[in-house]
């Protein structure tokens, strides 16, 4: 999901940083960002809280 990656990079975080703040494994962050794993509602909630973005906004893809 490019929105999660973009928000993470905007903060200057690597995947390990986001994994720590969101309490999601780094492997899951990698798979979510690459589109290999769809995040669960709980994961989206934790990612949104860590990034300061509403979970429903994270679930949207950035326009091309």
Backbone as JSON Lines, residues from 0, in Angstrom:
{"i":0,"aa":"X","n":[0.86,-1.18,0.0],"ca":[0.0,0.0,0.0],"c":[0.9,1.23,0.0]}
{"i":1,"aa":"X","n":[0.83,1.92,-1.07],"ca":[1.74,3.05,-1.24],"c":[1.47,4.18,-0.24]}
{"i":2,"aa":"X","n":[0.25,4.34,0.21],"ca":[-0.05,5.42,1.15],"c":[0.72,5.22,2.46]}
{"i":3,"aa":"X","n":[0.76,3.99,2.92],"ca":[1.49,3.7,4.16],"c":[2.97,3.98,3.96]}
{"i":4,"aa":"X","n":[3.53,3.52,2.84],"ca":[4.94,3.78,2.56],"c":[5.22,5.28,2.46]}
{"i":5,"aa":"X","n":[4.35,6.01,1.75],"ca":[4.55,7.45,1.59],"c":[4.5,8.17,2.94]}
{"i":6,"aa":"X","n":[3.54,7.81,3.78],"ca":[3.43,8.44,5.1],"c":[4.65,8.11,5.96]}
{"i":7,"aa":"X","n":[5.11,6.87,5.86],"ca":[6.29,6.45,6.63],"c":[7.52,7.24,6.19]}
{"i":8,"aa":"X","n":[7.72,7.32,4.89],"ca":[8.9,8.02,4.37],"c":[8.84,9.52,4.66]}
{"i":9,"aa":"X","n":[7.63,10.08,4.64],"ca":[7.48,11.5,4.93],"c":[7.99,11.83,6.33]}
{"i":10,"aa":"X","n":[7.89,10.88,7.23],"ca":[8.36,11.07,8.6],"c":[9.84,10.72,8.76]}
{"i":11,"aa":"X","n":[10.45,10.21,7.69],"ca":[11.85,9.82,7.78],"c":[12.07,8.5,8.49]}
{"i":12,"aa":"X","n":[11.02,7.69,8.57],"ca":[11.11,6.4,9.25],"c":[11.45,5.3,8.26]}
{"i":13,"aa":"X","n":[12.14,4.28,8.76],"ca":[12.29,3.06,7.97],"c":[11.21,2.09,8.43]}
{"i":14,"aa":"X","n":[11.16,0.93,7.8],"ca":[10.11,-0.03,8.15],"c":[10.22,-0.51,9.59]}
{"i":15,"aa":"X","n":[11.42,-0.61,10.09],"ca":[11.61,-1.04,11.48],"c":[11.04,-0.02,12.45]}
{"i":16,"aa":"X","n":[11.23,1.27,12.15],"ca":[10.65,2.32,12.99],"c":[9.13,2.21,13.04]}
{"i":17,"aa":"X","n":[8.52,2.11,11.86],"ca":[7.06,2.0,11.81],"c":[6.59,0.75,12.53]}
{"i":18,"aa":"X","n":[7.29,-0.35,12.32],"ca":[6.91,-1.6,12.99],"c":[6.91,-1.42,14.51]}
{"i":19,"aa":"X","n":[7.93,-0.74,15.03],"ca":[8.02,-0.51,16.47],"c":[6.85,0.34,16.97]}
{"i":20,"aa":"X","n":[6.6,1.48,16.31],"ca":[5.55,2.39,16.78],"c":[4.15,1.82,16.6]}
{"i":21,"aa":"X","n":[3.96,0.98,15.57],"ca":[2.63,0.43,15.29],"c":[2.43,-0.96,15.9]}
{"i":22,"aa":"X","n":[3.49,-1.51,16.5],"ca":[3.4,-2.86,17.06],"c":[2.95,-3.88,16.0]}
{"i":23,"aa":"X","n":[3.58,-3.78,14.84],"ca":[3.37,-4.7,13.72],"c":[4.77,-5.16,13.32]}
{"i":24,"aa":"X","n":[4.94,-6.41,12.93],"ca":[6.29,-6.86,12.6],"c":[6.81,-6.16,11.34]}
{"i":25,"aa":"X","n":[8.13,-6.05,11.24],"ca":[8.74,-5.43,10.07],"c":[8.43,-6.23,8.83]}
{"i":26,"aa":"X","n":[8.39,-7.54,8.95],"ca":[8.05,-8.39,7.79],"c":[6.64,-8.09,7.3]}
{"i":27,"aa":"X","n":[5.72,-7.86,8.24],"ca":[4.35,-7.53,7.83],"c":[4.3,-6.16,7.17]}
{"i":28,"aa":"X","n":[5.07,-5.19,7.67],"ca":[5.12,-3.87,7.05],"c":[5.59,-4.02,5.61]}
{"i":29,"aa":"X","n":[6.64,-4.8,5.4],"ca":[7.18,-5.01,4.06],"c":[6.13,-5.63,3.14]}
{"i":30,"aa":"X","n":[5.45,-6.65,3.63],"ca":[4.44,-7.33,2.8],"c":[3.23,-6.43,2.54]}
{"i":31,"aa":"X","n":[2.85,-5.6,3.5],"ca":[1.74,-4.67,3.31],"c":[2.12,-3.63,2.27]}
{"i":32,"aa":"X","n":[3.3,-3.05,2.42],"ca":[3.73,-2.01,1.48],"c":[3.91,-2.53,0.06]}
{"i":33,"aa":"X","n":[4.3,-3.78,-0.08],"ca":[4.49,-4.36,-1.41],"c":[3.19,-4.88,-2.01]}
{"i":34,"aa":"X","n":[2.12,-4.87,-1.22],"ca":[0.83,-5.35,-1.72],"c":[0.63,-6.84,-1.6]}
{"i":35,"aa":"X","n":[1.54,-7.53,-0.95],"ca":[1.44,-8.98,-0.78],"c":[0.53,-9.37,0.37]}
{"i":36,"aa":"X","n":[0.25,-8.43,1.26],"ca":[-0.6,-8.68,2.42],"c":[-1.56,-7.52,2.6]}
{"i":37,"aa":"X","n":[-2.82,-7.83,2.73],"ca":[-3.81,-6.8,3.04],"c":[-3.88,-6.68,4.56]}
{"i":38,"aa":"X","n":[-3.67,-5.47,5.09],"ca":[-3.66,-5.33,6.55],"c":[-5.04,-5.59,7.15]}
{"i":39,"aa":"X","n":[-5.03,-6.21,8.3],"ca":[-6.28,-6.45,9.03],"c":[-6.78,-5.11,9.57]}
{"i":40,"aa":"X","n":[-8.05,-5.04,9.96],"ca":[-8.55,-3.8,10.57],"c":[-7.72,-3.38,11.79]}
{"i":41,"aa":"X","n":[-7.29,-4.32,12.59],"ca":[-6.47,-3.99,13.76],"c":[-5.11,-3.43,13.37]}
{"i":42,"aa":"X","n":[-4.5,-4.02,12.35],"ca":[-3.22,-3.51,11.86],"c":[-3.39,-2.1,11.3]}
{"i":43,"aa":"X","n":[-4.45,-1.88,10.52],"ca":[-4.7,-0.54,9.97],"c":[-4.89,0.47,11.09]}
{"i":44,"aa":"X","n":[-5.58,0.08,12.13],"ca":[-5.79,0.97,13.27],"c":[-4.46,1.34,13.92]}
{"i":45,"aa":"X","n":[-3.61,0.35,14.16],"ca":[-2.31,0.61,14.79],"c":[-1.4,1.43,13.88]}
{"i":46,"aa":"X","n":[-1.41,1.12,12.58],"ca":[-0.6,1.89,11.64],"c":[-1.08,3.33,11.57]}
{"i":47,"aa":"X","n":[-2.39,3.51,11.53],"ca":[-2.95,4.86,11.5],"c":[-2.59,5.65,12.73]}
{"i":48,"aa":"X","n":[-2.69,5.03,13.88],"ca":[-2.35,5.7,15.14],"c":[-0.87,6.11,15.13]}
{"i":49,"aa":"X","n":[0.0,5.21,14.69],"ca":[1.43,5.49,14.66],"c":[1.76,6.62,13.68]}
{"i":50,"aa":"X","n":[1.04,6.66,12.56],"ca":[1.33,7.65,11.52],"c":[0.51,8.93,11.66]}
{"i":51,"aa":"X","n":[-0.46,8.92,12.56],"ca":[-1.31,10.1,12.73],"c":[-2.26,10.31,11.57]}
{"i":52,"aa":"X","n":[-2.7,9.2,10.97],"ca":[-3.6,9.24,9.82],"c":[-4.77,8.31,10.11]}
{"i":53,"aa":"X","n":[-5.97,8.71,9.74],"ca":[-7.13,7.85,9.96],"c":[-6.95,6.53,9.18]}
{"i":54,"aa":"X","n":[-7.32,5.41,9.77],"ca":[-7.16,4.12,9.09],"c":[-7.86,4.06,7.74]}
{"i":55,"aa":"X","n":[-9.04,4.68,7.61],"ca":[-9.72,4.63,6.32],"c":[-8.95,5.41,5.25]}
{"i":56,"aa":"X","n":[-8.18,6.41,5.66],"ca":[-7.33,7.14,4.71],"c":[-6.14,6.28,4.28]}
{"i":57,"aa":"X","n":[-5.61,5.5,5.2],"ca":[-4.49,4.62,4.85],"c":[-4.92,3.55,3.87]}
{"i":58,"aa":"X","n":[-6.16,3.11,3.96],"ca":[-6.63,2.04,3.09],"c":[-6.81,2.51,1.66]}
{"i":59,"aa":"X","n":[-6.9,3.83,1.44],"ca":[-7.04,4.36,0.09],"c":[-5.69,4.36,-0.6]}
{"i":60,"aa":"X","n":[-5.72,4.12,-1.89],"ca":[-4.49,4.21,-2.67],"c":[-4.3,5.63,-3.14]}
{"i":61,"aa":"X","n":[-3.05,6.04,-3.23],"ca":[-2.76,7.38,-3.77],"c":[-3.12,7.41,-5.24]}
{"i":62,"aa":"X","n":[-3.64,8.53,-5.73],"ca":[-3.93,8.62,-7.16],"c":[-2.65,8.56,-7.96]}
{"i":63,"aa":"X","n":[-2.74,7.94,-9.12],"ca":[-1.55,7.77,-9.98],"c":[-1.17,9.07,-10.65]}
